[in-house]
Amino acid sequence: MSNTHEQEVNGLTVEIERDLCIGSGNCESLAPEVFYIDTSNLAAFQDNIPDDMDRGRVMEACGLCPVDALRATDEDGEQLVP
């Protein structure tokens, strides 16, 4: 069973591969409107992500993951980060 969580964020499809996540918190620090570190010490999605969330900041937060557990793709399925 896959432990990947997926969420649409302002036209981006963002995935968290929780089996890779080490809970560094970089994503939460840069985009707390999107990510938080849950009780398992892993990245998770916030329940109410703003519709106008800045795409650049989301991609930057994904890019800061030290183990590439976060992935962002565009509307055409092209992987943007990492």
C-alpha positions as CSV (number, residue, x, y, z in Angstrom):
1,M,0.0,0.0,0.0
2,S,1.4,3.4,-1.0
3,N,2.0,6.0,1.6
4,T,1.8,8.9,-0.8
5,H,-0.6,11.8,-0.1
6,E,-1.6,14.1,-2.9
7,Q,-3.2,17.5,-2.9
8,E,-4.1,20.1,-5.5
9,V,-2.6,23.5,-4.6
10,N,-3.4,26.4,-7.0
11,G,-3.1,24.3,-10.1
12,L,-0.2,22.2,-8.9
13,T,-0.4,18.6,-7.9
14,V,1.7,18.2,-4.8
15,E,2.6,14.8,-3.4
16,I,4.1,13.8,-0.1
17,E,5.9,10.5,-0.1
18,R,5.6,9.7,3.6
19,D,7.9,6.6,3.4
20,L,10.8,9.0,2.4
21,C,9.9,11.9,4.7
22,I,12.3,12.4,7.6
23,G,10.3,15.3,9.2
24,S,12.9,18.0,8.7
25,G,10.2,20.6,8.8
26,N,11.7,22.7,5.9
27,C,8.4,22.5,4.0
28,E,6.4,23.7,7.1
29,S,8.8,26.5,7.7
30,L,8.4,27.9,4.2
31,A,4.7,27.1,3.5
32,P,2.8,26.5,6.8
33,E,-0.4,27.2,4.9
34,V,0.2,24.0,3.0
35,F,2.3,21.7,5.2
36,Y,2.6,20.7,8.8
37,I,4.6,18.0,10.7
38,D,2.1,15.6,12.2
39,T,2.2,13.5,15.3
40,S,4.1,10.8,13.4
41,N,6.8,13.5,12.7
42,L,6.1,13.4,9.0
43,A,4.9,16.0,6.6
44,A,1.2,16.3,6.0
45,F,-1.2,18.7,4.3
46,Q,-3.2,21.3,6.1
47,D,-7.0,20.9,5.9
48,N,-7.8,24.4,4.5
49,I,-5.1,25.4,2.0
50,P,-5.8,28.9,0.6
51,D,-7.0,28.9,-3.0
52,D,-4.6,31.6,-4.0
53,M,-1.5,30.0,-2.4
54,D,1.6,31.3,-4.0
55,R,2.8,28.5,-6.4
56,G,6.4,29.7,-6.3
57,R,6.5,29.3,-2.5
58,V,5.0,25.9,-2.7
59,M,7.6,24.8,-5.3
60,E,10.4,26.3,-3.2
61,A,9.1,24.4,-0.1
62,C,9.0,21.1,-2.1
63,G,12.6,21.8,-3.3
64,L,13.9,22.3,0.2
65,C,13.1,18.7,1.2
66,P,16.5,17.1,1.9
67,V,15.2,13.6,0.8
68,D,13.0,14.6,-2.1
69,A,9.9,13.4,-0.4
70,L,7.9,16.2,-1.9
71,R,7.0,16.5,-5.6
72,A,5.1,19.1,-7.6
73,T,3.7,18.7,-11.1
74,D,1.9,21.2,-13.2
75,E,-1.5,20.9,-15.0
76,D,0.1,19.0,-17.8
77,G,1.7,16.4,-15.5
78,E,5.2,17.8,-16.0
79,Q,7.3,17.4,-12.8
80,L,8.5,20.8,-11.7
81,V,10.2,19.9,-8.4
82,P,12.4,18.1,-7.6
